[in-house]
């Protein structure tokens, strides 16, 4: 159920990727990639002083973070899920602040955090991923 919500969120922000065939592990990677892409685009638009496009990209990144929050299984994930939820919430607040005050440092911080989370996610061994996929469906 959580993966369906994450998939819908990913589709909603306009990413042209075949999420229908993605396994849950890969779907989360795609969400993380999409967030970083949107933040990088927002940085470009911030530098160009294009307020509307910057706001649109930041809004999409926040929506992707909503998808990541929705995908958390608080029951099975325990402390890790709780910590991720807090971190995603923090990242959303930093993005809102970046949007309101043109704080490039906030965008860099969120990108760095997302890359760190993604790196850990990508390091999950294949056999664990398989178990994750089987229990999530």
N, C-alpha and C positions, 0 to 999 in steps of 0.2 A: 504494500500500500504506500509506504513512504517513497519507494522508488518511482511509482507512478506519478506522485505529486512532483518529485524532482524532475521527471521527464517532461511533464506538462509545463513546469516553470521554464525549463530550458527551451522548449518549443516557443513559448510565449515571448521570449526576448528576441526572437528572430534569427536564431542560429541555424544555418543551412547545413545541418549534419544529420545523418540517418540515425537518430536516437532510438528508433523503434527496434533496431537489431543490437543495440549496445547492452552488454551485461551490466549489472549494477555497479561493479567496480569501475568499469570504463566510463559509465555515465557520470559518476562523481568526478573522474578526471576531466571529462568534457566540461562539466560545470565550472571547475576550477580554472581551466584554460579560458573559458568564456569570460569569467570575471576578470582575469588578467588582461585579456584582449580589450575589454571595455574600459578598464582603467587606463591602459596605455593610450587608447583613443581619446579618452577624456583629458589626459595630459597634453596631447597634441592640440586639442581644441582649446584647452586652457591657455596654452602658449599663443595660439592664434586669436585669442580674445573672442572666441565664438561661444558665447554664453549658452545659447540654446543647445548646441550640439554637445557641449561639455555636460550640461545638465541631463541630457538624454542618455549619454553614456554612463554617467554616474548612477542614474536611476536604474538602468539595466543591470549594472554591477550589483546594486543593492537587491534587485529582484533575484539575481542568481544566488546571492547569499541567502535570501529567503528560501530558495530551493534547497540549498545545502542544509539549512536548519531543519526544514521539513523532512529531509531524508534521514536525519538522525534517529536512531532507535534508542530512545532514552532508557528503555527497560533492559535491553541486551548490552547497550554500550556503556552503561555505568558511568564511572568518573570521566572516562575519555569523552563520551558523548556530552556530558555536562560541561567539560572544559571547552570542547569545540563550540558548543552553543554560545558560551560566554565570549569566546574569541570572535566568532562570526558577528555577534551583536556589537562588540567593540569595533570591528572593522566597518560595520554599517554606520556607526556613529562617526567614525573618522571620515568616511566618504561624504556624509551629510555636511560635516564641518568643512571639508575640502570644497564642496560645491558652493557653500555659502560664502566662504572667505578666500577662495582661490589659493588654498594651501597645498602647494605641490608636494611638500614633505609628507602630508597625509596620504596622498596617492602612492608615493614611494613606499611608505611604511606598510600600507595595505598590500601592495604588490609583493613586498618582501615576505610578509606573513603568509600570504597565499602560496607563494613559491615554496616556502618552508613546509607548509602543510602538504602541498602536492608532492614534494620530494619524499616525505614520509609515506604518503599514500602509495606512491609508485614503488616504494621499496618493499611493500607487502609481498611475501613469497607467493608464487603461483598456486601452490597447494592450499594456502590459506584463502586466496581469492576464490578458488573453486568452491570451498566450503561456504564462503560468504555468499556466493552466487546461489548456491543450492538452498540456503536457509532464508534468503530474501525473497524468494519467489512464492 
